[in-house]
């Protein structure tokens, strides 16, 4: 196929290709280049971001339809395996989010990672990670998607454990890798089931066959459950969320990338992509929605009691990913993707802002050890405030628009009960982010680290300022303007913009109430975590321990998995090996040794033995 790289959608395949190519180039040539080749990775993702605008312009103009690029790989009898790309409205949205956030994170990293002994290796991993995620969103078949999916897992393992000389970082990387593997195995089995049922890996073909009754309901249900399990692992849905807070052991820019635009977004994207299949079994819609709602509330309560800035933001990510899953489960795919983009921008802003706080306070991350930073770090304070208000859903920031799109979908599809619980989760979200801001930036300095805090250099301020500007104005894409019918209508290609005036007012008031309560308790009266512990009692202790989910996993591993392994190993050694295989071999050897003793080669010995045998035979015959 002849491809004009500047012909709109045809340029899409170059976006991941450039980052993937930058990975080996940076590794092998980086040591000989200025900045250890960091500019290669940045140039690759910057070029990808520019190409994204060519692709987007095609779809905005209405002159483009979904583009399929298929390349034959293997032919086995009637089976033909291909790999290729699918460029449609969902993938275009993801291309923009990934390239924009990855570009700013890499620019930020130029200063943040300065002086690190593995500086070039860091940027090469960034290129691999971003390229792998771009492959995921462009994959046109499940086999190719799974390959890219695993490549994302590899990249996350290497980046989370980048400072592997620290035991905590190495353990966090292994935890992330193993936990997500649980979901990945489910995803693989689900893919195999669908291939067996349809004979193809192509997503569109599978959905077409299923919609025309070519797959049984039970097969659709089980394959959908297994695919959703894969999404739960990557997007940190309960109970596979435990790896995400520990992933904070990686460099802060890595946390921003993982939590904003790459790994955690993969699961949401996968469910959105496969939702036409899930819709064929009503049970899946309920499962996705309930899982998302529970994760939204569950993680929000934990974020409310955490004291580490990055962990608060990590549990916030888990919570908002749950909100996205809830939206998809209610049929609001466009609303979920809008919140994915808005949350990605806001969360990247907050994580990089947290990086600025760490840079200015000698790597202090305990919010109760800070305070009074607004006078020491005014720019970081301002951008962090805007990011916090956006995440809380305060108008007119972008988070307000995406949250209301989701609430509208929840109310219309799931009813008042689901809506009330979701609104309660929104209150908790506003409260914990307000708590983080007021404790960290207002009041008086509590430690020398806070007293001696200083603002970050320009290269660390520029990316967060750019993200702030986007967080302020991005929500406008939800509103129909001119020929543009709004973000959700753009994604789903039908009119999806609905205004429920009373719901807008209620959600805004609840968000404001959460911020006000946060100010009263943590800004004005400076309620300490010790006071919180006394008031909430067991609930506080449970939330602080993540409601003991990690402890349960550890118990299962130590007492069930490992003990069962030891028992099986003992059985294998004693029964199978020592008694069975080695035992039978030793028996043969011993028997051979004994028999060898009677083989003398003397006729009188054999005659005596034969006579003795005849004598025994006569005795036996006579007796019996």
C-alpha positions in Angstrom: 0.0 0.0 0.0 1.3 3.4 -1.0 1.0 5.8 2.0 1.4 9.6 1.9 2.6 10.3 5.4 1.1 13.8 5.3 -2.3 12.7 4.0 -4.3 12.9 7.1 -5.3 9.6 8.6 -2.6 7.8 6.5 0.0 9.4 8.8 -1.3 7.6 11.9 0.9 4.6 11.5 4.0 6.8 11.8 3.0 8.1 15.3 3.9 4.9 17.1 6.6 3.9 14.6 8.7 7.0 15.4 8.8 6.3 19.2 9.4 2.6 18.7 12.3 3.4 16.4 13.7 6.0 18.9 14.1 3.2 21.5 17.0 1.3 19.9 18.5 4.4 18.4 18.7 6.0 21.8 20.1 2.9 23.4 22.9 2.3 20.8 23.8 5.9 19.8 22.7 7.9 22.8 26.1 7.6 24.6 27.7 9.4 21.7 25.2 12.2 21.5 24.5 15.4 23.5 22.2 14.8 26.4 22.8 11.0 25.9 20.3 11.1 23.1 17.3 12.4 25.1 16.4 14.7 22.3 15.8 11.7 20.0 13.0 10.4 22.2 11.5 13.9 22.6 11.7 14.6 18.9 10.0 11.3 18.1 7.0 12.0 20.4 6.9 15.7 19.2 6.7 14.6 15.6 3.9 12.1 16.6 2.0 15.0 18.3 2.3 17.1 15.1 1.1 14.1 13.0 -1.8 13.7 15.3 -3.2 17.1 14.2 -3.1 16.0 10.6 -5.1 12.9 11.5 -7.6 14.9 13.7 -8.2 17.5 10.9 -9.4 14.7 8.7 -12.1 13.6 11.2 -13.1 17.1 12.2 -13.6 18.0 8.5 -15.9 15.0 8.1 -13.8 13.8 5.2 -12.5 10.7 6.8 -13.9 7.3 7.6 -12.3 4.7 9.8 -9.0 3.7 8.1 -7.9 0.0 8.1 -4.4 -1.0 7.2 -3.9 -4.8 7.1 -0.7 -6.7 6.4 -0.6 -10.4 6.0 1.6 -12.2 8.5 1.1 -16.0 8.5 -1.2 -18.2 6.5 -2.0 -21.7 8.0 -4.6 -23.6 6.0 -7.9 -21.7 6.3 -6.4 -19.4 9.0 -4.8 -16.1 8.0 -3.0 -14.0 10.7 -2.6 -10.3 10.0 -1.4 -7.3 11.8 -2.4 -3.7 11.0 -3.9 -0.5 12.2 -7.3 0.9 12.7 -7.7 4.7 12.8 -11.1 5.8 14.0 -12.5 8.5 16.3 -11.7 6.6 19.5 -8.1 6.0 18.5 -7.7 9.6 17.4 -8.7 10.8 20.8 -6.2 8.5 22.5 -3.4 9.5 20.1 -3.8 13.1 21.1 -3.8 12.4 24.8 -0.8 10.1 24.7 1.4 12.2 22.5 0.6 15.5 24.3 1.1 14.2 27.8 4.2 12.1 26.9 5.8 15.1 25.2 5.4 17.4 28.2 6.5 14.7 30.6 9.7 14.1 28.6 10.4 17.8 28.5 9.9 18.0 32.3 12.2 15.0 32.7 15.1 16.9 31.1 15.5 18.8 34.3 14.0 16.4 36.8 16.3 13.5 35.8 19.4 15.6 35.3 22.5 14.0 36.7 21.0 10.5 36.9 23.6 7.8 35.9 21.0 6.2 33.6 19.8 9.4 32.0 19.9 8.0 28.4 18.3 4.7 29.4 15.4 6.6 31.0 14.5 8.4 27.8 14.9 5.3 25.7 12.4 3.5 28.0 10.0 6.5 27.7 10.1 6.1 23.9 9.4 2.3 24.2 6.6 2.9 26.7 4.8 5.6 24.7 5.3 3.7 21.4 3.8 0.6 22.9 0.7 2.4 24.2 0.3 4.1 20.8 0.4 0.6 19.2 -2.4 -0.5 21.6 -4.8 2.2 20.6 -4.1 1.7 16.8 -4.2 -2.2 16.8 -7.0 -3.5 14.5 -7.0 -7.0 15.8 -6.8 -8.6 19.2 -3.6 -10.6 18.5 -1.7 -7.4 17.6 -3.3 -5.6 20.5 -2.2 -8.3 22.9 1.4 -8.0 21.7 1.4 -4.2 22.2 -0.4 -4.8 25.5 2.4 -6.9 26.8 4.9 -4.4 25.5 3.2 -1.8 27.7 3.5 -4.1 30.7 7.3 -4.6 30.0 7.8 -0.8 29.7 5.9 -0.2 33.0 8.0 -2.8 34.7 11.3 -1.2 33.6 10.1 2.3 34.4 8.6 1.6 37.8 11.7 -0.3 38.8 14.0 2.3 37.2 15.8 2.8 40.5 16.1 -0.9 41.0 18.9 -0.5 43.5 16.2 0.6 45.9 14.5 -2.5 47.2 11.1 -0.8 47.4 11.3 0.2 43.7 12.3 -3.4 42.7 9.5 -4.9 44.7 7.0 -2.4 43.3 8.0 -3.2 39.7 7.5 -6.9 40.4 4.2 -6.3 42.1 2.9 -4.3 39.1 4.2 -6.9 36.6 2.7 -9.9 38.5 -0.6 -8.3 39.4 -1.3 -7.1 35.8 -0.3 -10.6 34.5 -3.4 -12.0 36.3 -5.5 -9.8 34.1 -3.4 -10.4 31.0 -3.9 -14.2 31.3 -7.6 -13.6 31.4 -7.4 -11.3 28.4 -5.4 -13.9 26.4 -7.9 -16.7 27.2 -10.8 -14.4 26.2 -9.0 -13.7 22.9 -8.5 -17.4 22.2 -12.2 -18.1 23.0 -13.3 -15.5 20.5 -10.8 -16.7 17.9 -12.1 -20.3 18.3 -15.7 -19.1 17.9 -15.1 -16.8 14.9 -11.9 -17.9 13.3 -10.6 -14.3 13.2 -8.8 -11.8 15.5 -10.1 -8.7 13.8 -12.1 -6.7 16.3 -14.7 -5.4 13.8 -15.2 -8.9 12.3 -15.7 -10.5 15.8 -18.3 -7.8 16.7 -20.0 -8.2 13.4 -20.3 -12.0 13.8 -21.5 -11.7 17.4 -24.2 -9.1 16.4 -25.5 -11.4 13.7 -25.9 -14.4 16.1 -22.7 -16.2 15.1 -21.5 -16.5 18.8 -23.5 -18.0 21.6 -24.5 -15.8 24.5 -22.5 -17.9 27.0 -19.4 -17.6 24.8 -19.9 -13.8 24.6 -20.4 -13.6 28.3 -17.3 -15.6 29.3 -15.0 -14.0 26.7 -16.2 -10.6 27.7 -15.6 -11.3 31.4 -12.1 -12.5 30.7 -11.3 -9.4 28.5 -12.7 -7.2 31.2 -10.4 -8.9 33.7 -7.5 -7.8 31.5 -8.8 -4.2 31.6 -9.2 -4.4 35.4 -5.5 -5.3 35.8 -4.2 -2.5 33.6 -6.7 0.2 34.8 -6.4 -0.7 38.5 -10.0 -1.8 39.1 -10.9 -3.5 42.4 -9.5 -6.0 43.4 -6.5 -5.7 40.9 -5.7 -2.2 42.0 -3.0 -3.0 44.5 -0.1 -2.4 42.2 -0.9 1.2 41.3 -0.1 2.9 44.6 3.2 1.1 44.9 4.1 2.2 41.3 4.9 5.6 42.9 8.4 4.2 43.6 9.3 5.1 40.1 10.5 8.6 39.1 7.7 11.2 39.5 7.5 11.9 35.7 6.9 8.2 35.2 4.0 8.3 37.7 2.6 11.2 35.7 2.8 9.2 32.5 1.4 6.0 33.8 -1.5 7.6 35.7 -2.4 10.1 33.0 -2.0 8.8 29.5 -0.5 5.3 29.2 -0.9 2.2 31.2 -4.0 2.9 33.2 -5.7 4.3 30.1 -5.2 1.0 28.3 -7.9 -0.8 30.2 -10.5 2.0 29.8 -9.7 2.1 26.1 -10.0 -1.7 25.7 -13.5 -1.8 27.3 -14.6 1.2 25.2 -13.3 -0.6 22.1 -15.0 -3.9 23.0 -18.2 -2.4 24.4 -20.3 -3.3 21.2 -19.5 -6.9 22.2 -20.3 -6.4 25.9 -23.6 -4.8 25.0 -24.9 -8.1 23.6 -25.1 -9.5 27.1 -26.8 -7.2 29.6 -25.0 -8.8 32.5 -21.7 -7.4 31.3 -23.0 -3.8 31.4 -24.1 -4.3 35.0 -20.7 -6.0 35.9 -18.7 -3.1 34.4 -20.9 -0.4 36.0 -20.9 -2.0 39.4 -17.2 -2.7 39.4 -16.5 0.9 38.4 -18.9 2.4 41.0 -17.4 0.3 43.8 -13.8 1.2 42.8 -14.8 4.9 42.6 -16.1 4.9 46.2 -13.6 2.4 47.6 -10.4 4.2 46.4 -11.8 7.6 47.2 -12.1 6.7 50.9 -8.5 5.4 51.0 -7.3 8.6 49.3 -9.0 10.6 52.1 -6.7 9.2 54.8 -3.4 8.9 52.9 -0.6 11.3 53.9 1.9 10.7 51.0 1.2 13.2 48.2 1.9 10.7 45.4 -0.2 8.0 47.1 -3.1 10.3 47.4 -2.9 11.1 43.7 -2.5 7.3 43.0 -5.7 6.4 44.8 -7.4 9.3 43.2 -6.4 7.8 39.8 -7.9 4.4 40.8 -11.1 6.2 41.9 -11.5 8.2 38.7 -10.7 5.1 36.5 -13.7 3.5 38.4 -15.8 6.5 37.4 -14.8 6.0 33.7 -15.8 2.3 33.9 -19.1 3.2 35.5 -19.7 5.6 32.6 -18.9 2.9 30.0 -21.1 0.4 31.8 -24.0 2.8 31.4 -23.4 3.2 27.7 -21.6 6.6 28.1 -18.5 5.7 26.1 -18.0 9.3 24.8 -18.4 10.7 28.3 -15.9 8.1 29.7 -13.3 9.0 27.0 -13.9 12.7 27.7 -13.2 12.2 31.4 -10.2 10.0 30.4 -8.7 12.9 28.5 -9.7 15.5 31.1 -8.5 13.4 34.0 -5.2 12.6 32.1 -4.5 16.3 31.7 -5.4 17.2 35.3 -3.6 14.2 36.8 -0.4 14.8 34.8 -0.6 18.4 36.0 -0.9 17.3 39.6 1.8 14.7 39.5 4.3 17.0 37.9 3.2 19.6 40.4 4.0 17.0 43.1 7.4 16.6 41.4 8.0 20.3 41.8 7.1 20.1 45.5 9.6 17.3 45.9 12.3 19.1 44.0 11.8 22.2 46.2 11.6 20.4 49.5 14.4 17.9 49.3 12.1 15.0 48.2 9.6 15.4 51.0 6.3 13.7 50.1 4.4 13.7 53.4 1.9 16.5 53.2 1.8 16.9 57.0 5.5 17.6 56.9 4.9 20.6 54.5 2.5 23.5 54.7 2.9 27.1 53.8 4.3 26.4 50.3 2.1 29.1 48.7 4.5 31.8 49.6 7.6 29.7 48.7 6.3 28.2 45.5 3.6 30.5 44.1 3.5 29.2 40.5 3.4 25.6 41.6 0.6 26.5 44.1 -1.4 28.2 41.4 -1.2 25.3 38.9 -1.8 22.7 41.6 -4.9 24.6 42.7 -6.3 24.7 39.2 -5.6 21.0 38.7 -7.3 20.2 42.0 -10.4 22.2 41.3 -10.6 20.6 37.8 -10.4 17.1 39.4 -13.0 18.1 42.0 -15.4 19.1 39.1 -15.6 22.9 39.8 -17.0 25.0 36.9 -15.8 26.3 34.5 -12.8 24.0 34.5 -12.7 20.9 32.3 -13.4 18.4 35.0 -16.8 19.9 35.6 -17.9 19.2 32.0 -16.7 15.6 31.9 -18.2 14.7 35.3 -21.6 16.1 34.3 -21.6 14.1 31.1 -21.0 10.9 33.2 -23.6 11.8 35.8 -26.2 12.4 33.0 -25.4 9.0 31.5 -25.6 7.3 34.9 -29.0 8.9 35.7 -30.6 8.1 32.4 -29.4 4.5 32.2 -29.1 3.3 35.8 -31.6 5.5 37.7 -31.6 7.6 40.9 -30.0 5.0 43.2 -26.8 4.8 41.2 -26.8 8.6 40.8 -27.0 9.2 44.5 -24.0 6.9 45.2 -22.0 8.5 42.4 -22.7 12.0 43.7 -21.5 10.8 47.1 -18.3 9.6 45.5 -18.0 13.0 43.9 -18.2 14.7 47.3 -15.4 12.4 48.6 -13.3 13.2 45.5 -13.6 16.9 46.1 -12.9 16.5 49.8 -9.7 14.5 49.5 -8.2 16.7 46.8 -9.1 19.8 48.8 -7.5 18.2 51.9 -4.3 17.6 49.9 -4.1 21.1 48.7 -4.9 22.9 52.0 -2.5 20.8 54.1 0.4 21.1 51.6 0.1 24.7 50.4 -1.7 26.7 53.1 -1.1 27.5 56.7 2.4 27.7 58.2 5.5 25.7 57.4 5.7 22.6 59.7 9.3 21.5 59.0 12.6 22.9 57.8 12.0 21.3 54.4 8.9 23.4 54.0 10.6 26.6 55.4 13.5 26.2 52.9 11.3 25.4 49.9 12.0 27.0 46.5 10.3 27.2 43.1 11.4 24.8 40.4 13.4 25.8 37.3 11.8 26.8 34.0 12.0 23.4 32.3 9.9 22.0 35.2 7.4 24.9 35.2 6.7 25.1 31.5 5.1 21.7 31.1 2.8 22.2 34.1 1.8 25.7 32.9 0.9 24.2 29.5 -1.2 21.5 31.2 -2.9 24.1 33.3 -4.0 26.1 30.2 -5.4 22.9 28.7 -7.2 22.0 32.0 -8.9 25.4 32.0 -10.2 25.3 28.4 -10.4 21.6 27.5 -13.9 21.2 28.9 -15.2 23.5 26.1 -15.0 20.6 23.7 -18.0 19.0 25.4 -20.2 21.9 24.1 -21.5 21.9 20.6 -20.2 24.9 18.7 -20.8 25.6 15.0 -20.5 22.5 12.9 -18.9 20.6 15.9 -21.6 18.7 17.8 -19.6 18.2 21.0 -17.0 15.6 22.1 -19.3 12.8 22.9 -21.1 13.2 19.6 -17.8 13.2 17.8 -16.8 9.9 19.4 -20.1 8.1 19.1 -21.1 9.8 15.8 -24.6 10.5 17.1 -26.1 13.3 19.2 -25.2 12.7 22.8 -25.1 16.1 24.3 -27.9 16.3 26.9 -28.3 19.0 29.6 -30.1 18.2 32.8 -30.2 21.6 34.5 -31.0 20.4 38.0 -28.3 17.7 37.9 -25.7 20.3 36.9 -26.7 22.5 39.8 -26.7 19.6 42.3 -23.3 18.1 41.2 -21.7 21.6 41.3 -23.0 22.3 44.7 -21.8 18.9 46.0 -18.3 19.6 44.6 -18.2 23.0 46.1 -19.4 21.5 49.4 -16.5 19.0 49.3 -14.0 21.8 48.8 -15.6 24.0 51.5 -15.6 21.1 54.0 -11.9 20.5 53.1 -11.1 24.1 53.8 -13.0 24.2 57.1 -11.3 21.0 58.4 -7.8 21.2 56.9 -7.3 24.8 55.8 -8.9 26.8 58.6 -8.8 24.4 61.6 -5.9 22.2 60.4 -7.5 19.0 61.5 -4.6 16.5 61.8 -4.6 12.9 60.7 -4.4 11.9 64.4 -7.7 13.7 65.0 -9.1 12.0 62.0 -8.1 8.7 63.3 -9.9 9.3 66.6 -13.1 10.4 64.9 -13.3 7.6 62.3 -11.9 4.8 64.4 -11.8 1.4 62.6 -12.9 3.0 59.3 -9.8 5.1 59.4 -7.5 2.2 60.2 -9.1 0.1 57.5 -8.7 2.9 54.9 -5.1 3.5 56.0 -4.3 -0.1 55.4 -6.2 -0.2 52.1 -8.9 -2.2 53.8 -6.3 -5.0 54.2 -6.5 -6.1 50.5 -2.7 -6.4 50.3 -2.7 -8.3 53.5 -5.3 -10.7 52.2 -3.2 -11.2 49.0 -0.1 -11.8 51.1 -1.9 -14.3 53.2 -3.2 -16.2 50.2 0.3 -16.2 48.7 2.1 -17.3 51.9 -0.5 -19.7 53.4 -2.1 -21.1 50.3 0.0 -20.7 47.2 3.4 -21.2 48.7 2.3 -23.9 51.2 0.5 -25.7 48.4 3.7 -25.4 46.3 5.8 -26.9 49.1 3.3 -29.7 49.6 3.3 -30.5 45.9 7.1 -30.2 45.8 7.4 -32.7 48.7 4.9 -35.1 47.0 6.9 -34.8 43.8 10.2 -35.5 45.5 9.1 -38.4 47.8 6.4 -40.1 45.8 7.0 -39.3 42.2 10.7 -38.9 42.2 12.2 -40.9 45.0 9.6 -43.7 45.0 8.4 -43.7 41.5 11.1 -42.7 39.0 14.3 -43.0 41.0 12.7 -45.8 43.2 11.8 -48.0 40.2 15.2 -47.4 38.7 16.9 -48.4 41.9 14.7 -51.5 42.2 15.7 -52.6 38.8 19.4 -52.0 39.6 19.1 -53.9 42.9 17.3 -56.8 41.2 19.9 -57.0 38.5 22.6 -57.0 41.1 20.9 -59.9 43.0 20.2 -61.9 39.9 23.8 -61.4 38.8 24.9 -63.4 41.9 23.2 -66.6 40.7 24.7 -66.4 37.2 27.8 -68.5 38.0 28.3 -70.2 34.7 28.6 -73.7 36.4 26.3 -76.5 35.3 26.0 -78.1 38.8 24.7 -74.8 40.3 22.0 -74.6 37.6 21.2 -78.4 38.1 20.8 -77.9 41.8 18.6 -74.9 41.4 16.3 -76.8 38.9 16.1 -79.8 41.3 15.2 -77.5 44.1 12.5 -75.9 41.9 11.0 -79.3 41.0 11.0 -80.3 44.6 9.1 -77.1 45.6 6.6 -77.7 42.8 5.8 -81.2 44.0 5.4 -80.0 47.6 2.9 -77.3 46.4 1.0 -79.8 44.3 0.8 -82.3 47.1 -0.4 -79.8 49.7 -2.9 -77.9 47.5 
